[in-house]
Amino acid sequence: MAKEEKRRPFGMAQIIYTLLVISIVIPLLNPVGLPIGISSTTRDVYNYIENTLPAGKPVLIDLYYEMAARAELEPQVAAVIKHLFEKNCKLVFVSTITYGPIVFELLKSTAADLFADKTYGVDYVFLGYIAGNEPAVRSLATSIRGTVAVDNYGTAISALQMMANIDKAEDFALVFIASSGTDTFGWYVRQWYTPYDIPLLFGALSVIGPSIKPYVDAGQAIGMLTGQRSAAEYETLVGRKGLGLASMDAQSFAHALILIFIIIGNIILFATRSKPKPEGGRRK
Amino acid sequence: MSVVVRRNIPQIIVALIIVLMVIFYFFYIEKPVSDAFGTADKALSDWAIVITAIAAIVGGIDILRYHANQIRKRERRQIIFSSIVIVLEIIMVSLACYALSSGIAITTQPNFQWLYTYLYAPADAAMYSILVFYIASASYRTFRARNPPAILLLIVAIIVMLGNTSLGAMIWEGFLPLRDWIYNVPNTAAFRPITMGIGFGLIILGLRLIIGKETTWMGRRE
């Protein structure tokens, strides 16, 4: 009886898991530096910020992701911030998820080079976590000062030099939503794009990408970045080697290994198919 | 309480607000009227923000209560995990209160930040990372060329995976443009009706709320 058999301490699954760990860890420790092509979606985003976005204009960045999604989204955010700072854009960070404040602190520590020559309150501000989901997004579009009285550090919004002329949706030239959820993108489409025609840029996880692509194709967002691949591409375009590029080798080798598993799985399928069926019984 | 107070009045208020919001969102209204409604609309949004913030406190208390009950039931397996949750929640809330009383942002409080960065963050990231093992073992079981649709799925999966990696470009440069095409055309064609379906669903939900057919939000079935 199968149930009575002793479980093997190191079966096929364990072999696969071990190989997978090796294929991820070794490239992370010893990067090979495989070349990366630039996809059309990432190039479109880069071209928009480079050529269409007016220099020096305010940009709202919603950091809506938790620790689990940080590996995929933080490299994207850092690369885009570098590009926006190069265009002297004024960045207003906000978070509509509770993890936001700590995520922002981690971003500042891991991408310290980006903020090194920038002054808080002059070049960027962080409004902190704002509860309320879509109503909060709507409220921010109507009036930031009417929504939050102080920033994340307790400074009055009116005391921040940069915020003197920034209060409502029309004051922004772009909104960048870096989100691990799907709903967040819809909030901004409904509350910022439709009523105020503010351009949106999506930064999403790879698995979320396909579900938000219709917004981009409908022109409701100027473009989207998805997963580490887009992050690595954007880092290449802006010339900042970060976590996106560093993890691409590991991702490449892991994908290659999974492809090998798929091929082996199919070989086994065909091999068992070609065997004659045992009489009077069904084969799985 | 009578049915009118318990049921009909809340339904009328909700229906009225939905109708007003639809009118002011989709139709052009004279500016003075629109501005006047805008103030009321802003107040509604602010209420939602306040309610959500209070809900977070309620959630925290509920977690505490749930795990306290688990300990009280003396379930041997659960008791250790529930104790850890309670202890950590108390520590985090205490540190946050201490930060607030010191006049600094919670997230910049060193002990809070340390616990979050070196305890919570790795644990959360590890939970998500474990998925890779399931995906790896599931992939070689799922992507089997059993029949024509499965063969199609297998081909698409191989193209997307190779297009996503640098190795794919080394094998054939066409993988990336092909992945982009799959992403932009068939994928969007598949997801657009889903998005539209959700939209229609929301419209129907709104209509049901207006005519008073939807009562689940009041905590009861029809």
Interface residues (C-beta under 8 A of the other chain):
Chain A: A13 I16 Y17 L20 I24 L34 P35 I36 G37 S39 S40 T41 E66 M67 A68 A69 R70 A71 T98 P101 I102 F104 E105 L106 G128 I130 A131 G132 N133 P135 A136 R138 S139 T142 S143 G146 T147 N152 Y153 G154 P195 S206 G209 P210 S211 K213 P214 Y215 D217 R229 M248 D249 Q251 S252 F253 A254 H255 A256 L257 I258 L259 F261 I262 I264 G265 N266 L269 F270
Chain B: Y25 G38 D41 K42 L44 S45 D46 A48 I49 V50 I51 T52 A53 A55 A56 G103 I104 A105 I106 T107 T108 Q113 Y116 T117 Y120 A121 P122 D124 A125 M127 Y128 V132 F133 I135 A136 S137 S139 Y140 R141 F143 R144 A145 R146 L154 A157 I158 M161 L162 N164 T165 S166 L167 A169 M170 E173 L176 P177 R179 D180 Y183 N184 N187 T188 A190 F191 R192 I194 T195
